[in-house]
């Protein structure tokens, strides 16, 4: 049992399989004794629904221009296929807020840096992907293999 009130968490069996209920409890205990360091996670994908209530408080904002997302292949950040929104949600959706899904890091206060490099067919040029990755690194996103 996950112990979250997010209605769609019942559709997320992987959270139980990886022991998220225990991780969330550990996070709660740690938060009682000290603040957690904020982490920025770059999601390089097909865009995002920036109005999604589960994500709106977890979007990274560039301190230089206040934008929360960048597009490397057009001016449209809309996620027409839902793929980028799903990946951002699994990473950082607000957990235990009674709406949508639960996430692996929303309880920690992770911020999602949305970088759109893929089109609706999930195709992307290597150039756009590398530009997005370089932007992420230059702007403080955590990078791991």
C-alpha positions as CSV (number, residue, x, y, z in Angstrom):
1,X,0.0,0.0,0.0
2,X,1.4,3.3,-1.1
3,X,-0.3,5.5,1.5
4,X,-1.0,8.4,-0.9
5,X,-4.3,10.1,-1.6
6,X,-3.5,10.7,-5.3
7,X,-6.4,9.0,-7.2
8,X,-4.3,7.7,-10.1
9,X,-1.5,6.2,-7.9
10,X,-3.4,2.9,-8.1
11,X,-2.3,2.9,-11.8
12,X,1.4,3.2,-10.7
13,X,2.3,-0.3,-9.5
14,X,6.0,0.4,-10.1
15,X,6.0,2.8,-7.1
16,X,5.2,-0.1,-4.8
17,X,7.7,-2.4,-6.6
18,X,10.5,0.1,-5.9
19,X,9.5,0.7,-2.3
20,X,8.3,4.3,-2.6
21,X,6.2,4.2,0.5
22,X,9.3,3.6,2.6
23,X,11.2,6.3,0.7
24,X,8.5,8.8,1.3
25,X,8.5,8.0,5.0
26,X,12.3,8.4,5.1
27,X,11.9,11.8,3.4
28,X,9.3,12.9,6.0
29,X,11.6,11.9,8.9
30,X,14.6,13.7,7.4
31,X,12.5,16.8,6.7
32,X,11.7,17.0,10.4
33,X,15.4,17.4,11.3
34,X,16.8,19.4,8.3
35,X,15.9,21.1,5.0
36,X,16.5,19.0,1.9
37,X,18.7,20.4,-0.9
38,X,16.7,21.3,-4.0
39,X,17.5,19.4,-7.1
40,X,16.8,20.4,-10.7
41,X,16.0,17.5,-13.1
42,X,16.1,18.2,-16.8
43,X,13.4,16.4,-18.8
44,X,14.4,16.5,-22.5
45,X,11.3,15.3,-24.3
46,X,8.3,16.3,-26.4
47,X,7.2,19.3,-24.2
48,X,4.9,19.5,-21.2
49,X,1.5,20.6,-20.1
50,X,2.6,23.5,-17.9
51,X,-0.9,24.1,-16.6
52,X,-1.1,20.6,-15.0
53,X,-1.9,21.2,-11.3
54,X,0.3,18.3,-10.2
55,X,3.4,19.9,-11.9
56,X,2.8,23.7,-11.7
57,X,4.6,24.1,-8.4
58,X,7.5,21.9,-9.5
59,X,8.6,23.7,-12.7
60,X,12.1,25.1,-12.7
61,X,12.2,28.8,-13.5
62,X,15.2,30.3,-15.2
63,X,16.4,33.2,-12.9
64,X,17.6,35.1,-16.0
65,X,14.3,35.3,-17.8
66,X,11.6,33.5,-15.7
67,X,10.8,31.0,-18.4
68,X,10.2,27.4,-17.1
69,X,10.6,25.6,-20.4
70,X,12.5,25.9,-23.7
71,X,11.9,24.4,-27.1
72,X,14.7,23.5,-29.5
73,X,12.6,22.8,-32.6
74,X,9.7,25.3,-32.7
75,X,8.1,27.9,-30.5
76,X,5.4,25.5,-29.2
77,X,6.0,23.9,-25.8
78,X,2.8,21.9,-26.0
79,X,3.1,18.2,-25.4
80,X,0.8,17.0,-28.1
81,X,1.3,13.3,-27.2
82,X,1.6,13.5,-23.4
83,X,5.1,11.8,-23.3
84,X,7.0,14.6,-21.8
85,X,4.2,15.5,-19.4
86,X,4.1,11.8,-18.2
87,X,7.9,11.7,-17.7
88,X,7.9,15.0,-15.8
89,X,4.9,13.8,-13.7
90,X,6.5,10.5,-12.7
91,X,9.6,12.5,-11.7
92,X,8.1,15.4,-9.8
93,X,4.3,15.5,-9.6
94,X,3.0,16.8,-6.3
95,X,2.5,13.7,-4.2
96,X,-0.3,13.3,-1.7
97,X,-2.4,16.3,-2.9
98,X,-5.5,14.4,-3.8
99,X,-5.1,14.9,-7.6
100,X,-3.5,13.0,-10.4
101,X,-0.5,10.8,-9.8
102,X,2.2,10.3,-7.2
103,X,5.8,10.8,-8.2
104,X,9.2,9.5,-7.1
105,X,10.6,13.0,-6.1
106,X,7.7,15.4,-5.8
107,X,7.8,15.1,-2.0
108,X,11.4,16.2,-2.0
109,X,10.7,19.5,-3.8
110,X,12.4,18.6,-7.1
111,X,12.1,21.1,-9.9
112,X,11.7,20.0,-13.5
113,X,13.6,21.8,-16.2
114,X,11.5,21.2,-19.4
115,X,13.5,21.1,-22.6
116,X,11.6,20.2,-25.7
117,X,13.8,18.7,-28.4
118,X,11.4,15.9,-29.7
119,X,8.5,16.2,-32.1
120,X,5.1,14.5,-32.0
121,X,6.7,11.3,-33.5
122,X,9.4,11.4,-30.8
123,X,11.9,12.2,-33.4
124,X,14.7,14.7,-32.7
125,X,18.0,15.8,-34.2
126,X,21.2,15.1,-32.3
127,X,21.9,18.8,-32.5
128,X,18.7,19.7,-30.6
129,X,19.2,17.1,-28.0
130,X,22.8,18.2,-27.4
131,X,21.7,21.9,-27.2
132,X,19.1,20.9,-24.6
133,X,21.6,18.8,-22.6
134,X,24.2,21.6,-22.7
135,X,21.6,24.1,-21.5
136,X,20.6,21.8,-18.7
137,X,24.2,21.3,-17.5
138,X,25.0,25.1,-17.8
139,X,21.9,25.9,-15.7
140,X,22.3,23.6,-12.8
141,X,20.4,20.4,-13.7
142,X,21.6,17.2,-12.2
143,X,23.2,14.9,-14.8
144,X,23.7,11.2,-14.4
145,X,24.3,8.4,-16.9
